[in-house]
Amino acid sequence: MKEEQSLVIIKPDGLVKSLTGNILSALSETKLKIVGAKIMKVSREFAEKHYSELLPSLIKKHGEKKGKEIYESVLDYIQGKFHTDRVMALVYEGENAIKKIRELAGETNPEKASPISIRGKYGRIHSSSQVFENVIHCSDSEKEAEKEIKLWFKPEDLTETIYPTKELNCKNCKLKRIVWA
């Protein structure tokens, strides 16, 4: 089996409802290890980078006007405009990390998610915006995991990295900096 890393975000509704402990306890069942964690605020620009591939699929599925409305609500949601302005971002590592975490998280739509999944237990659909308040985000593929981890974390934020890094030397100082290759 292959070692993988996966990004997990406990979204603003998960934090404001004090579900962090419950979610982390559920994720501990995977026997994966946490190699990075931080609390942060998500700016509009950062939210757009994270959801860079979402808008075209929403427009295709719902039409341009409705797709853009849903996209704006998703951006508002991750920025905390409905709840609190913070998220908890984590990187888990281990065999089949992506699959294990996605199985525990459940379907993206909390109404379709298994009632024993994280999203099934704690999620809901926000009535005014139709945004899925699904309390957690997790990477859906190895390609997405790499993209998301490199967006949310610097190499020095992680105790272990599986993606290539490189060393940058500062010309005016004697510091070396590790960055994603």
Number of C-alpha atoms within 10 A of each C-alpha: 6 8 12 21 28 28 27 24 22 23 26 27 26 25 19 16 12 11 17 18 11 13 20 11 11 15 21 13 11 18 13 20 14 18 16 21 19 13 12 13 15 20 15 14 10 16 16 17 12 17 14 10 10 14 19 14 12 18 17 10 11 13 12 13 11 13 19 16 16 20 21 16 20 23 21 20 24 30 24 20 14 14 17 18 20 21 24 18 21 22 29 22 22 19 15 17 24 23 18 17 25 21 13 19 27 21 17 19 16 23 16 11 18 16 14 12 19 26 27 22 17 20 22 18 14 14 9 7 14 13 19 20 24 28 29 25 18 23 23 14 16 16 9 14 20 17 14 20 23 16 13 18 18 15 20 13 14 15 11 14 19 11 13 9 13 12 11 11 12 10 8 6 7 8 9 12 12 13 14 15 9
